[in-house]
């Protein structure tokens, strides 16, 4: 199967503040990458929702809750969740590229 290759990291910042919609986008991407981590940041009024999904074959070594914690901390926010799915919020998207890079470095 193609799931034996390296894990992929998909990061997106989309202009949606509906968590349900963000989760659906994350699920669709998860089906497509087969093995990897999806981080979706939405838009909000003073608070930006974040959804992190990790494909099951990477659990428990890579946990969504832990990745979200690291990502959110970088941007002054917080969050948590299960090994396969976590959500939280950050107060700013200034420095979002640095936060994405920090997560990417952990997947190497």
N, C-alpha and C positions, 0 to 999 in steps of 0.2 A: 504494500500500500504506500501511497505518497506521504503518509504520516510519519515515515521514518526519517525524513530530512530534518534540517534544523528548524527550531521554532521561529515563527514569524511574529513580528510586532506590528500591529496596525494601530495607528494613532489618528484620531480625527477630532476636529473642533467644528461642530455644526451648530447652526443658528436655530436651535430648538430648545425650549426649556421644559418640555414634557418628558418626565423620567420614563414613562411607559414607552414613548416613541424611541427614546435613546436606547432602552433595553432591547427593543425589537431590532434596531439597527445593529446593535452589538451581537445579537443572536444570529442574524443573517450573515454577518461577517465571520462569525465563529464557524458556521457551517462551511463557509467558503475556504477559510485558511486551513481547516482540519487540525493543524497543530500550531498553537501560538497564543498570544495575548492580545486582547483588543482593549484599547482605552478610548472611550468616547467622552468628550467634554462638550456640554451643551452651553446655551446662553441663558442668563438669568438677570434679574434686576438686583445687582449687588451681590449675587451669589451664583456661582456657576456649577450646575450639577455634573458629577463625574460618575461614569459607569465603567467598571473593569470586569472583563470576562476572560477566563483562562480555560483552554480546552482540557477536558478530563485527563488526557494522557500525560499532562504536565503536573497534575496534582499527585501527591501533596507537595512535591518538591518546590513548585512555584504556586503560591497561593494568591488569589485575587485580593483577598482582604489585606494581606501584607503589602502587596504592590501598591494598592490604593493608598494605604497609610503613608508609604514613602513618597508617592506622587503628590498627594494632598499636602503633606508636610512641607514639601518644596515650595508650594504656593500659599502656605499659611492656612490650609484648610484641614478637614478631617473626614474620616469615613472608615468603613469596615464591612465585613461580610464573610461569606463562605469561601472555601478554597476555589470554587468555580465561578463565583459571581459576587461582586461587591459594589456598593455605591456610597457616594459621599458628596461633598461640595467644597468648592474653593472660592475665596473672596475675590480673586483676580486671575486673569490669564496672562498677566505680565510674567515672562519667564517660563512660559509653557514649553518652549522648545528644550530648555534646560531640564525641565522635569521629565519630558519624554526621553531625553538622552540618558538620564539617570536610570530609568527603567530598562532601557535598551542595554546599558552596560551590565545589568544584572542577569540578562538572558544569554550573555555570551557563553 
